[in-house]
């Protein structure tokens, strides 16, 4: 008997069909992968199962019995847990309070804080991590927040566990710990639905896979009986011949040099250079100081020590505003918090970086010019949207990422910093972003890319810097590229 059966599920939003008679069946003790392009309907389907959305039509069965899931309270009572792609932690509360947020007050009138912290610590330890349960959730790194989201889901007795891009912010070691936890839950009979854009993860962890394309579902395939190209063909409707573009850019003069950068206890004496037309990657495990380094260069975080040279001249770059004025753009790691302004429209987000370009002499925005500019970038970035006036909060995660990129294409950057540019982005969109990065480098823009995917860095970069414990552990040229070498430097192995 299947643990979960979603039969002919349909859902529309304002006349736009998100799901068309989708069927998904998951057995107990199975890890079932759900994949598809951004906007294919994966998250919508899971939000229906978790009670965040209600279906327009179709049936839901749990262990053979039809159920009505009207809200998230219903799904929790039925043992359905979900870990969303976008975090739902309360920043001001502690780790322990977040983990047991749905159960606060269940023990009676008085809270047993000591017991709650101990239980939170036990759950975190059970998935292979050590995080102080007394810390504020808002003070944790992105990767640590993801661990707390997982612990929060496991704090209740789940029969069905849904994970939406759980590995997007985790390093290789953290991902392996996550997989160990999922395999343990699988042995305990939990039905697991795993959404991911990383096909390598699907072949490593999943038993079966279902592909969504344009709101419709494929037949479920046994992972052991299919291959990467077959899945990509189902996702895109075509085969994917080459992931990475051919590099033909001409590398010119030095445009940026960072010398002896220090940032609190997270960056210690980092130095590197960047030339026009060059793509330089930064690799390293979570917590190695990659993001902190590029934030220090962009002046998003105040440097404790160090110098920045632009075109051979020292520049203080005391604020992000000054960095932008000097032609530096940055797409940050956390798009929801720092990359886009969710309540604003796509057009408004794109316009943020260059109001001068769309305004007249008196500072009034030329509406037609702003609209045409936004439509041009929406087309160039293939952003799936009704129109340029759609709120960014209504877009899928991958399309939000494209808006974050489009915003910086709206101004003439000389240096572009990209922190996890393809996080939460499907295979087809990744190729589009890789081609765009390559195109920008061919125009002479110097590009710095932070990524947790070694294959991505090897595919698009001219050089790769590998960080460990806030320092650059080594630098690799193309001839020396290998995942083993990057990992060796990342962990400090001799």
C-alpha positions in Angstrom: 0.0 0.0 0.0 1.2 3.5 -0.8 1.7 5.9 2.1 0.8 8.9 0.0 -1.3 9.1 -3.2 -2.0 12.4 -4.9 -4.5 11.7 -7.7 -5.3 14.1 -10.5 -4.4 17.2 -8.5 -5.2 20.5 -10.2 -4.5 24.1 -9.1 -4.8 27.5 -10.7 -3.9 31.0 -9.5 -5.8 33.9 -11.1 -6.4 32.1 -14.3 -2.9 30.7 -14.6 -2.8 26.9 -14.3 0.0 25.7 -12.0 -1.0 22.0 -11.8 -2.9 19.9 -14.4 -4.2 16.5 -13.1 -0.9 15.6 -11.4 -0.5 12.2 -9.9 2.2 11.2 -7.4 2.4 7.9 -5.4 5.0 7.4 -2.6 5.4 4.2 -0.6 6.5 3.9 3.1 10.2 3.4 3.4 10.9 5.1 0.0 12.8 8.2 -1.0 10.9 9.5 -4.0 12.5 12.4 -5.9 10.3 15.1 -7.5 12.1 17.2 -10.1 11.4 19.7 -12.8 12.2 23.1 -14.1 11.5 26.2 -12.0 7.8 27.0 -12.2 6.9 23.3 -13.1 4.7 23.0 -10.0 6.8 21.1 -7.6 6.5 23.4 -4.6 2.8 24.1 -5.4 2.1 20.3 -5.3 3.9 19.9 -2.0 2.2 23.0 -0.5 -1.1 21.3 -1.2 0.0 18.1 0.5 1.3 20.1 3.5 -1.9 22.2 3.7 -0.4 25.6 2.8 -2.6 25.6 -0.4 -5.9 23.9 -1.0 -6.4 21.9 -4.3 -9.0 22.9 -6.9 -9.7 19.3 -7.7 -8.3 15.8 -7.2 -7.9 13.4 -4.3 -5.4 12.8 -1.5 -5.0 9.4 0.1 -2.9 8.5 3.2 -2.4 4.8 3.8 -5.3 4.0 1.5 -7.9 6.3 3.1 -9.0 9.5 1.4 -8.2 12.6 3.5 -9.1 16.3 3.3 -6.2 18.6 4.1 -7.6 22.1 4.6 -4.7 23.7 6.4 -1.2 23.1 7.8 -2.8 22.1 11.1 -4.5 19.2 9.4 -1.3 18.0 7.7 0.7 18.1 10.9 -2.0 16.0 12.7 -1.7 13.5 9.9 2.1 13.2 10.4 3.1 15.3 7.3 6.3 17.4 7.8 7.8 19.8 5.3 11.1 21.6 5.0 10.6 24.6 2.7 13.1 26.0 0.3 12.6 29.4 1.9 13.2 29.2 5.7 10.4 29.7 8.2 12.4 30.2 11.3 11.6 33.1 13.8 15.0 35.0 13.9 14.4 36.4 17.4 13.7 33.0 19.0 16.3 30.5 20.1 17.2 27.4 18.3 15.3 25.3 20.8 12.2 27.5 20.6 12.2 27.3 16.9 12.5 23.5 16.8 9.6 23.1 19.2 7.6 26.1 18.0 4.5 24.0 17.2 4.6 22.3 20.6 5.2 25.3 22.9 2.8 25.0 25.8 2.0 21.3 25.3 3.6 20.4 28.6 1.3 22.6 30.7 1.2 26.1 32.1 5.0 26.3 32.9 7.6 25.9 30.2 10.3 23.4 31.0 13.2 25.3 29.3 16.0 23.0 30.4 14.2 19.9 29.1 13.4 21.6 25.8 17.0 22.6 25.3 18.2 19.1 26.0 15.7 17.5 23.6 16.7 20.1 20.9 20.3 19.2 21.4 19.6 15.5 21.1 17.7 16.0 17.8 20.5 18.1 16.4 23.1 15.6 17.5 21.0 12.7 15.9 21.5 14.3 12.5 25.2 14.7 13.0 25.6 18.4 14.0 26.5 20.4 17.1 24.7 23.8 17.4 24.0 25.5 20.7 20.2 25.4 21.3 20.4 28.6 23.2 21.6 30.7 20.2 19.2 33.0 18.4 18.2 31.6 15.1 18.8 35.0 13.4 22.5 34.7 14.4 23.1 31.4 12.7 24.7 31.0 9.2 22.4 30.0 6.3 23.7 26.4 6.5 23.0 26.2 10.2 19.5 27.6 9.7 18.8 24.8 7.2 19.9 22.2 9.9 17.5 23.7 12.4 14.7 23.5 9.8 15.5 19.8 9.4 15.6 19.3 13.2 12.3 21.1 13.5 10.6 18.7 11.1 12.1 15.7 12.9 10.9 16.9 16.3 7.4 15.6 15.5 6.6 12.0 14.6 6.4 12.3 10.8 5.0 9.6 8.6 5.7 11.7 5.5 8.6 14.0 5.2 8.9 16.6 2.3 12.2 18.3 1.6 12.3 21.2 -0.9 15.9 21.8 -2.0 17.4 20.9 1.4 21.0 20.7 0.2 21.1 24.0 -1.6 23.1 25.8 1.2 24.9 22.7 2.5 28.5 21.7 1.8 29.5 18.1 0.9 30.0 16.9 4.5 26.7 18.4 5.6 24.9 16.8 2.6 26.3 13.4 3.5 25.0 13.7 7.1 21.6 14.7 5.7 21.6 11.6 3.5 22.6 9.4 6.5 19.6 10.8 8.4 17.2 10.2 5.4 18.4 6.6 5.0 17.7 6.1 8.8 14.2 7.5 8.4 13.7 5.4 5.4 14.5 2.2 7.4 11.9 3.4 10.0 9.2 3.4 7.3 8.9 7.2 6.7 7.8 8.1 3.2 10.2 10.8 1.9 9.6 13.2 -1.0 12.8 14.9 -2.0 12.8 17.9 -4.3 16.2 18.8 -5.8 17.8 20.3 -8.9 21.0 18.3 -8.4 20.7 15.1 -10.5 23.7 13.6 -8.8 21.8 13.7 -5.5 18.8 11.9 -7.1 21.0 9.0 -8.3 22.7 8.9 -4.9 19.7 8.9 -2.6 16.4 8.3 -4.4 14.5 5.0 -5.1 12.1 6.4 -7.7 11.7 9.7 -9.5 8.8 11.7 -10.9 9.3 14.6 -13.3 6.9 17.6 -13.5 6.9 19.7 -16.7 4.5 22.7 -17.2 2.3 21.5 -14.3 1.9 17.9 -15.6 3.5 14.8 -14.2 5.5 11.9 -15.8 5.2 8.3 -14.9 7.4 7.4 -11.9 10.7 5.9 -12.9 13.0 3.6 -10.9 16.2 5.5 -10.5 18.2 2.3 -11.0 16.5 1.8 -14.4 17.0 5.3 -15.9 19.9 7.8 -16.5 20.7 11.4 -16.4 19.9 12.2 -20.1 16.5 10.5 -19.9 15.5 12.6 -16.9 16.8 15.8 -18.5 14.8 15.0 -21.6 11.6 14.6 -19.5 12.3 17.9 -17.8 13.2 20.0 -20.8 11.6 18.2 -23.7 15.1 18.0 -25.2 18.5 16.5 -24.4 21.2 18.7 -22.8 24.3 18.3 -24.9 26.6 20.7 -23.0 26.2 22.2 -19.6 29.0 24.7 -19.8 29.8 27.2 -22.6 33.2 27.3 -24.4 35.5 30.0 -22.9 36.7 32.4 -25.6 37.1 35.6 -23.5 40.3 37.7 -23.6 41.7 38.2 -20.1 43.2 41.7 -19.8 44.5 44.1 -17.1 44.0 43.7 -13.4 40.8 45.5 -12.4 40.5 44.5 -8.7 43.1 43.4 -6.0 42.2 42.5 -2.5 45.2 42.6 -0.1 45.3 41.1 3.4 41.6 41.2 4.1 40.5 40.5 7.6 36.9 40.3 8.8 36.2 39.6 12.5 37.2 35.9 13.0 35.9 34.7 9.7 38.4 36.0 7.1 42.1 36.0 7.9 44.6 37.6 5.6 42.9 36.9 2.2 44.6 38.3 -0.9 43.6 37.8 -4.6 43.4 39.6 -7.9 40.8 39.8 -10.6 41.3 40.8 -14.3 39.0 42.1 -17.0 37.2 39.2 -18.8 38.3 36.7 -16.1 36.0 34.4 -14.1 37.6 33.4 -10.8 35.8 30.9 -8.5 36.0 30.6 -4.8 35.5 27.1 -3.4 35.4 25.7 0.2 33.3 24.0 2.7 30.4 25.8 4.5 32.0 28.1 7.1 35.3 28.5 5.2 34.8 32.2 4.9 33.8 32.4 1.2 30.7 34.6 1.6 32.3 36.7 4.2 35.2 37.4 1.9 33.1 38.7 -1.0 30.9 40.7 1.4 34.0 42.4 2.7 35.1 43.2 -0.8 31.7 44.7 -1.6 31.7 46.6 1.8 28.5 44.8 2.9 30.5 43.9 6.1 33.1 46.2 7.6 36.7 45.0 7.1 38.8 44.9 10.2 41.9 45.2 8.1 43.0 45.1 4.5 43.1 47.1 1.3 41.1 47.1 -2.0 42.7 48.4 -5.2 40.6 49.2 -8.3 42.5 49.7 -11.5 45.7 50.0 -9.6 44.5 52.7 -7.2 43.6 52.0 -3.5 40.0 52.6 -2.9 38.4 52.7 0.6 35.0 51.3 -0.6 33.4 52.2 2.8 29.9 51.1 1.9 28.0 49.1 -0.7 26.8 52.4 -2.2 30.4 53.4 -2.9 31.1 50.0 -4.3 28.2 50.3 -6.7 29.3 53.8 -7.7 32.7 52.3 -8.6 31.1 49.7 -10.9 30.9 46.7 -8.6 27.7 44.6 -8.5 26.9 41.7 -6.2 24.2 39.0 -6.3 24.2 37.7 -2.7 23.8 34.2 -1.3 20.4 34.8 0.4 18.2 36.2 -2.4 15.2 36.5 -0.2 16.9 38.6 2.5 19.4 40.5 0.4 19.0 39.9 -3.3 15.5 41.1 -4.1 12.7 43.1 -2.4 9.9 40.6 -2.5 6.8 42.9 -2.2 8.0 45.0 -5.1 7.4 44.2 -8.8 10.0 42.7 -11.2 10.1 46.1 -12.9 10.8 48.0 -9.6 13.5 45.5 -8.5 15.3 45.8 -11.9 15.1 49.6 -11.7 16.7 49.8 -8.3 20.3 49.8 -9.6 19.9 52.5 -12.2 17.3 55.2 -11.6 19.4 57.7 -13.5 19.1 55.7 -16.7 15.3 55.8 -16.7 14.8 59.4 -15.3 14.6 62.8 -16.9 16.6 65.9 -15.8 14.1 66.6 -13.0 14.4 63.1 -11.5 11.0 61.9 -12.7 10.9 58.3 -13.9 10.1 57.8 -17.6 7.4 55.1 -17.3 7.7 53.9 -20.9 11.5 53.6 -20.8 11.4 51.8 -17.4 8.8 49.3 -18.7 10.7 48.6 -22.0 14.0 48.2 -20.0 12.3 45.7 -17.6 10.7 43.8 -20.5 14.0 43.5 -22.3 15.7 42.0 -19.3 12.8 39.7 -18.5 13.1 38.4 -22.1 16.9 38.1 -21.9 16.8 36.2 -18.6 13.7 34.1 -19.7 11.9 35.0 -16.4 8.6 33.2 -16.3 6.0 35.8 -15.4 2.6 37.2 -16.4 4.2 40.6 -17.0 6.7 43.1 -15.6 4.3 44.2 -12.9 4.1 40.9 -11.1 5.4 40.9 -7.5 8.7 39.0 -7.1 7.2 37.2 -4.0 4.8 35.4 -6.4 7.7 34.0 -8.6 9.3 30.6 -8.1 12.7 30.6 -6.4 14.7 30.2 -9.6 12.9 33.1 -11.2 13.5 35.2 -8.2 17.2 34.4 -8.7 17.0 35.6 -12.3 15.5 38.9 -11.1 18.4 39.3 -8.7 20.8 38.8 -11.6 18.8 41.1 -14.0 18.9 43.9 -11.5 22.7 44.1 -11.9 22.6 43.7 -15.6 20.7 46.9 -15.6 23.8 48.9 -14.8 27.3 49.0 -16.3 29.3 46.8 -13.8 33.0 46.5 -14.2 33.2 43.8 -11.5 30.4 41.3 -10.8 30.4 39.2 -7.6 28.1 36.2 -7.7 27.5 34.2 -4.5 25.8 30.9 -5.3 24.3 32.2 -8.6 22.5 28.9 -9.4 21.3 28.0 -5.9 17.8 26.5 -6.2 17.8 26.8 -10.0 16.8 24.0 -12.4 19.2 22.4 -14.9 17.8 24.4 -17.9 18.1 27.7 -16.1 21.6 26.9 -14.8 22.7 26.6 -18.5 21.2 30.0 -19.2 23.0 31.5 -16.3 26.3 29.9 -17.2 25.9 31.3 -20.8 25.1 34.7 -19.4 28.2 34.7 -17.1 30.3 33.7 -20.0 28.8 36.4 -22.2 29.5 39.1 -19.5 33.1 38.0 -19.3 33.5 38.3 -23.0 32.4 41.9 -22.7 35.3 42.5 -20.4 33.5 42.3 -17.0 35.6 40.7 -14.2 33.6 38.1 -12.4 34.0 36.5 -9.0 31.9 33.4 -8.4 31.3 31.6 -5.0 29.8 28.1 -5.4 29.4 25.0 -3.3 29.4 22.9 -6.6 32.9 22.0 -7.6 31.7 20.9 -11.1 30.1 24.3 -11.6 33.3 26.2 -10.8 35.4 23.9 -13.0 33.0 24.3 -15.8 32.9 28.1 -15.9 36.0 29.5 -14.2 39.5 30.4 -15.4 41.0 30.0 -11.9 39.7 28.6 -8.6 40.7 29.8 -5.1 40.0 27.3 -2.4 39.3 28.6 1.1 39.6 26.9 4.5 39.2 28.4 8.0 39.1 32.0 6.6 42.2 31.7 4.5 43.0 30.8 0.9 44.4 27.2 1.1 45.4 27.0 -2.6 44.8 28.2 -6.1 44.1 25.9 -9.1 44.6 26.6 -12.8 42.4 24.8 -15.3 45.0 22.1 -16.0 44.9 21.1 -12.3 41.1 21.0 -11.9 39.6 18.0 -10.2 36.9 17.5 -7.6 39.3 15.5 -5.5 41.9 18.3 -5.5 39.3 20.9 -4.5 38.1 18.7 -1.7 41.6 18.0 -0.5 42.4 21.7 -0.2 39.0 22.4 1.4 39.6 19.9 4.2 43.3 20.7 4.6 44.5 17.2 3.6 48.2 16.9 2.7 
